[in-house]
């Protein structure tokens, strides 16, 4: 690991004053579960590390008019264990409480989870976010069994790594970002972007900005569930995930939000699946139709065709689980 300056500000203003103008100059240390491994492997080599753990306001879990407000430093373990989240946002509590391993959940923060970098092995071995060499994609010509099946027209083929982000997007969450020009708020689904060049990032975040809060609107009357397909039950990265939030009118779906994870460079919202459910009762047949619609535009890169079927299954089972049917 290369030498770096280490600072511990106590206010958000001090944090923004310490951040850099270009990516790579400065990194924010929250839980550190992702950043430290990137630094050890020299994928990132910051000149300064800004430890934000001493900013007390970022550790709070609050309720504002029924909305859940999470400080960026709230750990996944606290989210999974909090009674108010278990009762009001059970899908979020389940996703956070089942992420990674107990050791990681105790240090990993919600802000860090949303900002974590891709698990693409080409990126992690120093080949860049778009994993290119001599103008050609290493992903297309190499092992791509875990890479994107949606949004993969190029040049980005990695998958968004957060299992919590699709859940928050299904709930309609927003994210607050603070920088030198103040605070801006945007829907979480707009926070993730597909980069077109190596100079871009996969988040709508400038080098001198950082996440301060995640806001989840009230979920009263919403039936929600998530489903993950993993190779093994214990700590593992999913092949595909699905998060579904249904608003019902009796036994009929009034509106739906279907979000897939680990299938695209961003958490993938499927309006096609939502449309297939709207105005219908949830049955095995309608759930299957919606799941088919969710992956209708999926495309294999050569070694990851199995992910199309796994994503379809995840969506179908999440829909049935959300509606209260057998998964």
N, C-alpha and C positions, 0 to 999 in steps of 0.2 A: 504494500500500500504506500502510495506516495505522500509526502508531507503536505499538510494543509493547516490553515488557520481555523480555530474553533471558537465560536462565540455563542453566548446564551442570553438572548434578549428576553425581556419580561413583558413587553407590550407588542401589539401588532404593528404599531408605527415603527418601533425599533427593528422589527423583522423586515419590513419593506425597505427601510433605509440600508439594510445590510445585504439585500439581494443584488444580483448582478444584472447587467444589461444584455448579456448574451448567454445562451445555454452552455452549460458546462463549466462556467466560471464558479458558480455557487450552487450548492445543493442544500435542501432543507432536511434536517434530521427530525423525524417524528418518532415512530417506533424503531425504525432502522432495519426491520426484518428483510426488506428488499434492497435498500440503498447500500448497506454494508457489504453485501455479497457482490454488488456491482462495482464497488470501489476496490474490493480485494482482487477481483478479476480484471481491474483496470478498464472496464467498459466505460466508466465515468471516472474522471480524475479532477475533482474540484479543487480550486485554490482555497476555498473557504467553505466550512460546514456551519450552518446556522441551526443550532439546537433550539427548537421552539417549545420544549416541554415545560419551561418556566412561565409560559403565558397562561395564566390560570383560567381565563375566560374560555379557552379552547377545550377544557376538560368537562364542560357542563352538559348534562342532559336536561332539557327544559320542555315545558308545554306552553305554547302560545296560542290561545284561542282554539285549542284542539289539535293544532299542528305540533308535530314532534320536531324539536330543534336539537341537533347533535353538534357539539363542538368537534372540530376536526381531530382532536386528540383523544376522543372517546374510543376505547379499545373495543375490538370485536367481542371479547369476553364479556364486557359490561353490557353491550347491546344485547347479546344473547341471553343474559341473566336478568335484565331489568324487567320488573313486573309490569310496568306501564307499557313497555314495548311488546312483551308477550301477550298482553291483553288487547292492545289497540292495533298492533302491527305484527301479528304472529308470524307471517311469512318472513319478515325482516329478522325477527329473533331467531327463527329456525335457520336461516341462511348464514347469519353471523355465528351462531352457536355451533355450526357444523363445518365451518371453513377451516382449512389447513389442519393444524394440530393444537392441543391445549397450550403448549409452550408458545406457539406463534400467536394464538388468539389473545394471550395475556399481554403481548407487547404491540401487536399490529393495530394501527389506528384506522378509523373510517376514512380520514383524509388520505392517508398513505395507501389504503386499499384501492381507492379510486384513482390515485395517481401512479400506482405501481407500473413498472415497465413490462413489456411483453416477455413471455417465457420462451419465445422462439429461440431455439438453440443456435441459430446462425447469429442472431443479435447478441446472445449471451457469450458467444465466443469471439466477439469483436468485429463482426462483418457488417455492422450498421443496422439501422432500423429497417431498411428496405432490402438488406441482405443481397447486395449486388457485387459482382466482380467482373471487371472489364466490360461493364455495361450489360451484363447478363445476370438474370436472377438465379441465385444459388438454390432458392426454394423450388422453382419450377424444374430445375435439372437435378435436384437431390431428393432427400427424404422429406416428404411433406405430409406425412400421415396425420400430424396434429394441427395442420394449418387450416386456413379459412376455406369454407365452402360457399360463403355468401360475401358479397362486397369484394370479391377477389379477382376483379378484372385487371388489377395491378396499378402501380408497382408494389403495393403493400399486400402481404399475404399472411402476416401474423394474426393471432387472435387476441382480442381483448381479454386480459387474464382475470378480471374481477368476477367472482361469483355473487357478490353482494350488489353490484351495479345494476344488473337486470332486474333484481327485486325492487330496488329503489325507483327505477324508471317505471316499472309496472305500477307502483304506488303514486306516481306523478311527482317525484321529489325534485327539488331545486337545489342548486349549490350556490353558496356565496363565496365570491373570490375578492380578495383585498390586494390592492397595489398602491403605488404612489399617487394615483389619481382618485383614490377612494374605493368604495365597495360596488361591485356589480353582481347581479343575480341572474342566473339563467337556468332553464330547465336542464336537468342532469343529462338527458339524452342528447342535448346540444353541446355538452361539455366534451364529448368524445368525437374525434374527427379522424378521417382516413388521410394520412399524409401522402403527398404526391412527390415530395423531394426529401432528400436526406436531411435538409436543414429544418424541416418541419417536425413538430411533435404530434403525438396522438391525442393530445388534450388541448382544449381551447384555453390555454394558459400561457401568459407571457413570462419571460425569465424573472421579472421583478414582481410577480404575483404569487399568491398561495391561497389554498382553500382555507376558510375559517369556519364555515358552518354548512351543514346539510339540513334542509328543511323538508319534512314530509307532511303533506296535508292530511287532514282527518280522513280516516278510512272507514267511517261508520257505514254499515250496509254493504261494504265491499267483501266479496268472497275471493280470497287469494291463496295461491299455493305455488310452490316451486318444486322442480324435479331435476335431479342431477344424474347423469350417467357416468359412472367412474369404472375404472378397471378393478379397483379394490376398495373396500369399505373405509379403511384407515386413510391417513393423510395421503392425498393424491390429487392431481389436477384432473378435472373432468374432461371427458371427450365432448360433452354437450350439456347445456343446462337450459331450462325454460322456466320463466316466471309468468304467471297468469293472474290478472285481477279482473273479476267479473262484477258488474252491477246488474242485479236481477230485478225483474218485474214478475213476481210470482215464480213460476218455473221457466220463464223466458229470459234470455239474455238481452238486457237493454243496451249495454255497452261492454266492450272488452278491451283489454290491453294484453298483448302477447309479446314477450321479449325473450329472445334467445341469447345465450352466452357461450363463449368459446367456439363460435362458429364463424366469426367475422372480425375484422380489425376494430370494430366498435360493437357495443351491445346492440343486437339487431332487433329492432322493432318491426313486427310483421302486421301491417294493416290488412294484408290479405287474409290472415288467420282470424283477425278480429271481425272482418266483414263476413266471413264464413259462419261466425257464431251469432252475429247480431240478429235479433228477432226470432231465434230458435231456442228450443229446449235442448239442454245438454244431454246427449245420449252417446253411446259408443259410436254410432254412425256419424253424428255431427262433430264429435271430437276428432274422429279420424279424418273427416273432410277438412276441418280447420288445420290439422297437423299436416296434411298433404299440401294444403295451400301455403303453409309456412315455409316449406322447402321446395316449392315448385320451381323457383329460380336458382336453386343451389347447383353448384358446379364443382365436380371433383378436379383436383390438381394432378391426379394420377395415382396417388397412394392413399388418399383420404376419402374414398367413396363411401366407406362404412359410416363416416360421420353424418352423411345425409340421412341414412336410416336411423341412426341413434338420435339425431336431432328431432326427427319426426316422432319417434317414440317418446322423447322427453316432453314435447309439446302436448301430445295426446294425453299422457298421464298427468301432466300438470293441470290440464283443463278438467279432467274427470275428478282430480283431487280437489280442485277449487270449488267445483260444483257439488262436492259431497258424495260423488259416486266412487265406486271401487276403481282403484288404479291398477 
